[in-house]
Structures are given as C-alpha cells and as structure tokens.
C-alpha cells in the first residue's frame, strides 16, 4: 500500500506540473485540442498509478512526450491564423440586433432551447434584448445587450501581429482600409500587439513593448 501511495503521489505531482506548464486557464475555457491532451494525460497516469507491475516511466515518458507535442502544436497554432482557425475554430456571430442569424445558427447545430439556456445564464430572457451574441471558440456565448449602447462590436482587427480574420469578417471591414490606416501611421502589422476600431472610428492599438495608443483616423 505504501508503494502505491508513493507512485500515486509522484504521478499526481507530474500531471499537476504538466497542466500548470500548459498555462493558466479555467477548464471551461480550454480549447478542444487542449482538453483532449488533458484527458489523455489523466488516462496515461491512472494505469501506472495503481499497477505495481508497470514501471513509473511507462506513465511519465508518454506524459512528457505529450507536453512536448503540445508545445510544438501551440507554436504552429500561434504562427498562422489559418492553422488557428482550423484547430480552435472561429467566433460566430449568432445574434445581431435582436435577431438570430439563421445560417450560422443552423451550421452550429444549435436549437432555440440551447440558445435560450445560455442567455438565461446571463439573466437575459428575450432575444430582442441582445444587440450582439457571439459564440466563442470554446463554445461560450458572449453577449452585448441593447442597453449598453454599443453601435460597433469591440473586436480586435489585429492580434499578435496578424490580422484577426474572423473578427474582420464579423465587422465587415475591408483589409485595404486597415492597410491604409497603418500606412498613414507608418506602422507595420508585425509591430502591433492588438488593434481595434472604437465607437468614434479611431484606431486603438498597442505596439509590442509599448503602451496603448489612440490614433484619430
């Protein structure tokens, strides 16, 4: 029993360390590929934890391998918007001006009951009260209500030195417009940590290693 105790303790510490190295996220906010790795890691740890006939290395080596694979996968994911969209999906505008966007609604295989359930969790009981409703890449529903008086979605058009393609599509902004703004400001997209266009049509952005700045377009 003492051996099983120490085996369980060692593997628990390793699994805990690996998950901590994967970054601070609530379980409800992890991406599908991250959740898959967490599930596989827990399964790999369970067998050598209770079996005396199995070497601890049989559990530790695959877990460390998955951590390395996750790190490489994350680098690929962050290097390309297209890879990120394929792996993590894209935000979906499902409610606009109090109306369900039926094409996206059907693509996501939603039901009205599913949607209402998520709205109820946010103390919203009428779809007409919603200005914008967006399904995030982790499946959560983000909502902006009519009484918040926002005429434009506060979505980033540039993130981590790259176009936020899905947000640009939702906002219906042409890339040429963004390019012209950057050209006037003598900025390169690779220099920008994030950027968005605010309610007054100003470009709000942060240059990497510098603070937030506002440029009146």
C-alpha angles and dihedrals in degrees: 000000000000091000092051089048094055093042090053091047094050094047092045090054091049094048090046091050093048093050090048090052089053087066141256110300136139110247090240090058101050119113119247094255090051092049090050091054092049091052093048092047092053090049092049091051097048098065100053089038093069103021116084091190092063123079118240087232088064087068101031098051096053091045092053089045090055090050091053091046090050091051092051091045090051091052090052090046093052094044097064135035090209093055090046092051092050095046101037102022124226134274112267125212101221101162125039126174092346095309130108113240096230099196093056091037091059094042090056090050090234125160125210087245091057091049095046091049091056092045091050089056086061092048092253117132103169124060088209089067091064119093095182132003119187129186105218123218090260092055097256119133117233116198137196112193126217092245091062088075096220113154095181130043110249094229126145116248092192126036128176093350094308137094113267091228099185093048092048088053092051092047091046092226121154117234089226089066091053092046091052092051091050091047092053090049091044091235130146117218090229089063095058122092093190139339137185139171113243132212092277092052091253122142110242112192146153122219114216111270089010135087133260116292134186123214120192104227 
